[in-house]
Amino acid sequence: MPETGDGTAEAAGGRRIAVLGEMLELGDEGVEAHREIGRFAAESGVDLVVAVGGALAKQLALAAGAAGVPDIAFVGDNATAAAYLDSILQPDDVVLVKASRGGQLWQIAQALNGQPVTGLSDH
């Protein structure tokens, strides 16, 4: 996958999909930090944001949509996110999965790759 001048990967022909979970350790700055990430996704040319979690993920999704990300999905858990992605992914799509460790979003990547899904205790 080619890199742009700013160090971010560029999709060859597919969509750029960001699966973003909550950053759980931010305290009082959490809401604004999640909104900032949503805006950053739009500035980065992401085609679809899948926000995973609760109220903070919802803020991320809303900010991403308001800033211009064309497609937004908001799901409550990793299993739902994995099932949704499995149903919509196309060849050449590029998927970034990122959250704080407590969000366990690696489970989504494991599910999409057909690997056994692990939790914190067995990761």
Secondary structure, 3 states (H helix, E strand, C coil): CCECCCCCECCCCCCEEEEEECCCCCHHHHHHHHHHHHHHHHHCCCCEEEEECCHHHHHHHHHHHHHCCCEEEEECCHHHHHHHHHHHCCCCCEEEEECCHHHCCHHHHHHHCCCCCCCHHHC
